[in-house]
Amino acid sequence: MNDKTEKHDGPEILLVAEFSGALDAWPEHLCIERNADDTITLSSRSRAIIADISHYTDDDGEVILPEAINGQRVFGHDSEYVVGEDLIPIDDEAEITLAVGEEAEAKTWLAERGWDKKAGYKDAWERIAAALSARNR
């Protein structure tokens, strides 16, 4: 992916890793957000697709991106799409809200989404476990 410097307002990004399916691969962002009620929300997010790259490719194949498309700031592009700066949940089950002491639930959710197999997981897990610890509240 061709990207600008990583910057994101909202949930804190703990880890970025590549995931893949039968036909393609994409980056996902493991995020954490501390909520006012002392819970945390973990989420698996990706950049919002905002346009087809073909609309921004000249006759020589050079990609020329504007700063914004339809009011959404452009972050960069991959082989097929222009992506925005906003990070959105990757699917309908890409968020979980957890209370103090729910480390087992967090580990299960992370494993089901494949995060436990990614480089950097150990450091991300330490930060999640600390956020779920009663002594850190």
C-alpha positions as CSV (number, residue, x, y, z in Angstrom):
1,M,0.0,0.0,0.0
2,N,1.2,3.5,-0.8
3,D,0.6,5.5,2.4
4,K,1.3,8.8,4.0
5,T,2.6,9.0,7.6
6,E,0.3,7.0,10.0
7,K,-2.0,9.4,11.9
8,H,-5.4,8.6,13.3
9,D,-7.8,10.4,15.6
10,G,-10.1,8.1,17.7
11,P,-9.2,4.7,18.9
12,E,-5.5,4.0,19.6
13,I,-3.8,1.7,17.1
14,L,-2.0,-1.1,18.9
15,L,-0.9,-3.2,15.9
16,V,-1.1,-3.2,12.1
17,A,-0.8,-6.5,10.3
18,E,-1.6,-8.0,6.9
19,F,-4.5,-10.4,6.6
20,S,-5.4,-12.4,3.5
21,G,-8.2,-14.3,1.9
22,A,-8.4,-16.6,-1.1
23,L,-8.1,-13.7,-3.6
24,D,-6.4,-10.8,-1.9
25,A,-4.6,-9.4,1.1
26,W,-5.3,-6.2,3.2
27,P,-3.9,-4.4,6.2
28,E,-5.9,-4.4,9.4
29,H,-5.4,-2.2,12.5
30,L,-6.0,-3.6,16.0
31,C,-7.3,-0.7,18.0
32,I,-8.2,0.0,21.6
33,E,-10.5,2.7,23.0
34,R,-11.0,3.5,26.7
35,N,-14.6,4.2,27.5
36,A,-16.1,6.6,30.1
37,D,-17.6,3.6,32.0
38,D,-14.1,2.0,32.5
39,T,-14.7,-0.6,29.8
40,I,-12.4,-0.9,26.8
41,T,-13.4,-1.5,23.2
42,L,-11.1,-3.5,21.0
43,S,-11.7,-3.3,17.2
44,S,-10.2,-4.7,14.0
45,R,-10.3,-1.9,11.5
46,S,-9.2,-1.0,8.0
47,R,-9.1,2.1,5.9
48,A,-12.4,3.1,4.2
49,I,-12.4,2.5,0.5
50,I,-13.5,5.8,-1.1
51,A,-12.9,5.3,-4.9
52,D,-11.7,3.0,-7.6
53,I,-8.0,3.8,-8.4
54,S,-8.8,3.7,-12.2
55,H,-10.5,7.1,-11.8
56,Y,-7.2,8.7,-10.6
57,T,-4.7,7.0,-13.0
58,D,-3.4,8.9,-16.0
59,D,-2.7,7.5,-19.5
60,D,0.9,6.6,-18.5
61,G,-0.4,4.6,-15.5
62,E,0.7,7.2,-12.9
63,V,-1.7,7.5,-9.9
64,I,-2.6,11.2,-9.2
65,L,-4.6,11.5,-6.0
66,P,-6.5,14.5,-4.8
67,E,-6.3,15.5,-1.1
68,A,-10.0,14.6,-0.7
69,I,-12.7,12.7,-2.5
70,N,-16.4,13.5,-1.8
71,G,-15.4,15.2,1.4
72,Q,-13.2,12.3,2.7
73,R,-9.5,12.9,3.2
74,V,-7.3,10.6,1.0
75,F,-4.8,8.5,2.9
76,G,-3.3,6.6,-0.1
77,H,-4.0,3.7,-2.4
78,D,-3.5,0.0,-2.9
79,S,-3.6,-1.8,-6.3
80,E,-7.3,-1.3,-6.9
81,Y,-8.7,1.3,-4.5
82,V,-8.2,4.8,-3.1
83,V,-8.5,4.6,0.7
84,G,-9.4,7.4,3.1
85,E,-7.9,8.4,6.5
86,D,-10.8,7.0,8.4
87,L,-10.4,3.6,10.0
88,I,-13.7,1.6,10.1
89,P,-14.5,-1.8,11.6
90,I,-13.7,-4.5,9.1
91,D,-17.0,-6.3,9.6
92,D,-20.0,-6.6,11.8
93,E,-18.1,-8.6,14.5
94,A,-15.0,-6.5,14.5
95,E,-15.6,-4.8,17.8
96,I,-15.9,-6.1,21.4
97,T,-16.4,-4.1,24.6
98,L,-14.8,-5.6,27.7
99,A,-14.9,-4.8,31.4
100,V,-12.1,-5.2,34.0
101,G,-11.2,-8.9,34.5
102,E,-12.4,-10.1,31.0
103,E,-8.9,-11.1,29.8
104,A,-10.1,-14.5,28.7
105,E,-12.9,-13.0,26.5
106,A,-10.3,-10.6,25.0
107,K,-7.9,-13.5,24.2
108,T,-10.7,-15.5,22.6
109,W,-11.8,-12.6,20.4
110,L,-8.3,-11.8,19.4
111,A,-7.6,-15.5,18.5
112,E,-10.8,-15.8,16.5
113,R,-9.8,-12.8,14.4
114,G,-6.2,-14.1,13.9
115,W,-4.4,-11.4,15.8
116,D,-2.6,-13.9,18.1
117,K,-0.6,-15.2,15.1
118,K,0.7,-11.7,14.1
119,A,4.1,-10.3,14.8
120,G,3.9,-7.7,17.5
121,Y,0.9,-9.5,19.2
122,K,2.8,-10.0,22.5
123,D,3.3,-6.2,23.0
124,A,-0.3,-5.5,22.0
125,W,-1.6,-8.1,24.4
126,E,0.4,-6.6,27.3
127,R,-1.2,-3.2,26.7
128,I,-4.7,-4.8,26.5
129,A,-4.1,-6.9,29.7
130,A,-3.0,-3.7,31.5
131,A,-6.1,-1.9,30.4
132,L,-8.3,-4.8,31.7
133,S,-6.5,-4.9,35.0
134,A,-8.3,-3.5,38.0
135,R,-5.1,-2.0,39.4
136,N,-4.6,0.2,36.4
137,R,-8.1,1.9,36.7
